[in-house]
């Protein structure tokens, strides 16, 4: 795909190209750069392009399997936390899904993600809602409603499964601890 062997450039690639959340603070111990104008960033971009293309092939096969063999639609959080172009992979899902953990209730992030979905013919954009770093059992119903209002600018389907919310909503009835799918009642781009 690239037209050249990437192996000599692996030292460039291993620095900061794994899990974006983990490596943003600890990208690695040794960073290699080339003595060229772009310091080798072109090779890193080529690697990410090849990684995205391979991931899209994987999504094609997985989507075909779920559509044809299981007679279901396929949904995933595309390229989640990986150094790939997530927006380029959105068309490979039947129902693309974002998440409040990465988007941090940022309306512009939801718009950017959902915009690609709608432009590629996806009429439902899903979100895993209620994920906040360090707040698993302290997330309140008010927090959820705030996040839901932010996400509803562009996401039509909301999935959440947080124990603290169910405790508030169902008075500790653990038999009701399950996933919910709620229709979003916010304004939706059509």
Secondary structure, DSSP 4 states (H G I P E B T S, - for coil): --SS--GGGHHHHSSS-SBHHHHTT---S-----SSTTTTHHHHHHHHHHHHHHHHHHHHHHHHIIIIIS----EE-TTTTBSS-HHHHGGG-SEEEEEHHHHTT-HHHHHHHHHHHHHTT----EEE----TT-TTT--HHHHHHHHHHHTTT-SEEEE--HHHHHHHHTT-GGG---EEEE--S----
